[in-house]
């Protein structure tokens, strides 16, 4: 019995299955012959990428295992010593790592929330919205060093804009020394970073928001859903792809805030403003090449890890119905 | 009602936060230091470009400006050229090799520039590419090829395959197809990618900082950075440097705005 049933079913399957693949093949237009010369077209890009990007990156792994100082011919393989040193015996590196994670966390949360808020306020393509978007986007095109100088003046404790505005409106109590205050300096740079790039991320969100069908909101409104419920059940899940882009890009930006930090804090930056990329540069500038290479590998691994964690987290919050 | 008032309020405040510092910078670049400190918001008493003259000739920023122009004018077209060649091949070939080549070229987007700076510095040293503009151009091209291939290749893949096939049936060679069919059709994505590259290459700081030793080989961002130690609180001078360094990009933004938004966003979308 069972054999019989199994037999018929497998026959039935066998009858149907062969045509499917051949159909697929038949439907696909037979590709015209590709001129072999075409394979030469990507060659310059491939060769350059190979020699100046891929091989150097692999070589960083090799350098990381040595004590090479960059100029002497001799060096020793020291195994994983550089990595051990970074994690157990280098307060400067630990400080830069902590600073970087704090900076990243603050910037990612603030910039994502703020750029989404701006985008929600400016979703419509009215004339005023388009003009405001152009203004908010503007700082993105400036160089980091320029932005750093502008904000150095805003934060100047004696003559700066922030303190003179606060003084002018009678809020002397709120005046501060901003970058001069080691406990706060990193957060003031985070504010600068958000000013710098929120407009860029806003544009990503506007594109996401404009793709949401209006009928969804109308239907939800008729069902009596309030603003917050509409945001939670429609907007947030629908802009999830945009959020993924914004969060990933902002994360990478905050790990690479190298130019902004050097511009605002000088080179090398003081400890309270040292982040991973500036630390790697300082180690390199001190001719500690092997150790700098090890730090760069930790840096790369850190970015990969954080990006992966964020993806998981984001999937959890947008999954709901 | 209340919602719309707070909406306007938020937008107005943020507009002020963006525009006021920029205005202070423009006004400030014409002021003396005491004048700036006394009234940062006031219109400058004189529009004589004293600070600009000091920055351009006294601080040799004219030379840095020219270096930036040369580096950017070579890097951007070169990157677009190499990336469009690769993008076209990837769009035409399809199948395994297409995916392999595209994947290999785009992989670099995941490698932050700070990650391979040590080996790159060593390699450039051996090739005599430190402290000259050629090295900066090469570093710019290599570091932005991945994203350019991503934008251009991505666009060229959306062009109808029939287009490529028709031209190969006609007996048109791949070079002819590339230059007279694919490139003209790709103008929007070339413009977007070109703008994106322009902003990145013009503002690039890491490679000049890493490679350039002689003041006469500095590009603008590096020249600006070197001001920071020299003129701690001479903000009017710093501001005129900022304006000089930003001028070309700002002018381009005013005239080519939609390409900027498209380009910089397509750049962001790949992260």
Interface residues (C-beta under 8 A of the other chain):
Chain A: X29 X31 X32 X33 X34 X35 X37 X38 X39 X41 X42 X44 X45 X46 X48 X49 X52 X53 X54 X55 X56 X57 X59 X60 X63 X70 X117 X118 X121 X122 X132 X133 X134 X135 X136 X137 X138 X139 X140 X141 X142 X143 X144 X145 X146 X148 X149 X150 X151 X152 X153 X154 X156 X159 X161 X164 X195 X199 X200 X201 X203 X204 X207 X245 X248 X249 X252 X255 X256 X258 X259 X262 X263 X266 X267 X276 X277 X280 X281 X284 X289 X292 X293 X296 X297 X299 X300 X303 X304
Chain B: X7 X10 X11 X14 X15 X17 X18 X19 X20 X21 X22 X24 X25 X28 X36 X37 X40 X82 X83 X85 X86 X88 X89 X90 X92 X93 X94 X97 X101 X104 X105 X107 X108 X110 X111 X112 X113 X114 X115 X116 X117 X118 X119 X120 X121 X122 X123 X138 X139 X141 X142 X143 X145 X146 X149 X161 X165 X168 X169 X173 X174 X175 X178 X199 X202 X203 X205 X206 X209 X220 X221 X224 X225 X228 X229 X233 X235 X238 X239 X241 X242 X245 X246 X249 X250 X253 X257 X260 X261 X264 X265 X268 X269 X271
